[in-house]
């Protein structure tokens, strides 16, 4: 019986790999596919001066071509620098014009899928069709150029004038293309968002929509898709029109979320497989009867934050002067392991990467069924181990059952932080510390939250506080102001992992 089950699982995994593309490696226990190793020299298309239509064209080319082997990388202006990640990933490249690349890889393309400028949701349908049929996304403005010499592409799918509203678009997608797509990823992309994650979605043949379950008709269509996905064998990528209702809705089906709609070149960076070099935790300071505080910057449920804003904050001159916990996504293990390596390799002894909510993918865990919760923590365990993330932020709160599940299934964890700050216990040896304050956005609020949490301290026993800030409003320089305001005779700043080591040493 066991051999039969193992064989069935292997066949199931192989079938999905075949749907997603023969060259993708996608084991059943891996949430995202691994792309082949990139070519020795990549063709680099600079999108900085491209129109939105051209961005979609070139990124769709990237997705189609890179499925068999990554040979194209697209760059554009950004706060972290246009070529920053290409260089940090040690990739060799040569700059090419996007239209020249279209000609170079013409034999990879079957034709064009033409979007409807009057119905913007056809961009998501075109993204899906591009992946399934290897068609380039073509806005009407580019149609004349691409159907004439030297390109001479034929129009295979013309979406103009066919759909009265977005619901007609997505019902058509569900009926005609969902059966041909992978069912291991489902995606949401804003219809005004050009490029970015679309190369990855096209390469992996992912059905792409923009629907919010807060609306009844949207929820009905979404349910058609996610009800056919298997809990913890599926992932929702991109983003939602509304964060809260999206996370609650998809959590009921045991599907975690990877906030990734602005992530770029996933087809390239996923193919760079290297061991992640996790440094040893520096010894914590001696345990005394003081107030120990860990400061945490939060938006690590968001892998594009790691690629963009976190890279900018990482360059702050303040970094390294005080202990800071940086929330990160464990799923970078699949999507961009070298990015994780970059952060660990350049971290000071005061920098500590911790997991965003709530493990392998963004999850409001209290909306999950008990059986799916245990499956989620089991799936999270190898991601946490490989990424070196030893502390998790739990949304929304740590209940006894949540604590038991992580304690049982994630042996490398040091502890959990509770987003609501209401639970401070030890369960099966795994400690939870409530965040106080949680996701605050000003220096004053941060200081007040910490001092209020320490108000009852009388010097007879240590106190342990995890304080979380909103990275979009309170970056490292703000945390340095918080640190300066805390009396060093009373407060000792430590990394989040050190906080749990000390708390555990203090006993239950």
PyMOL commands that set and color helices and strands:
alter all, ss='L'
color gray80, all
select helices_A, chain A and resi 2-20+52-66+84-88+98-104+106-108+122-133+140-147+166-176+178-180+198-203+216-226+243-251+266-269+303-307+309-314+332-335+337-346+365-367+370-387+400-409+443-453+476-485+496-506
alter helices_A, ss='H'
color red, helices_A
select strands_A, chain A and resi 42-46+72-75+93-96+111-114+135-138+155-158+185-188+207-209+235-238+256-259+291-298+324-328+351-355+391-394+415-418+426-427+430-434+463-470+491-493
alter strands_A, ss='S'
color yellow, strands_A
deselect
rebuild
show_as cartoon
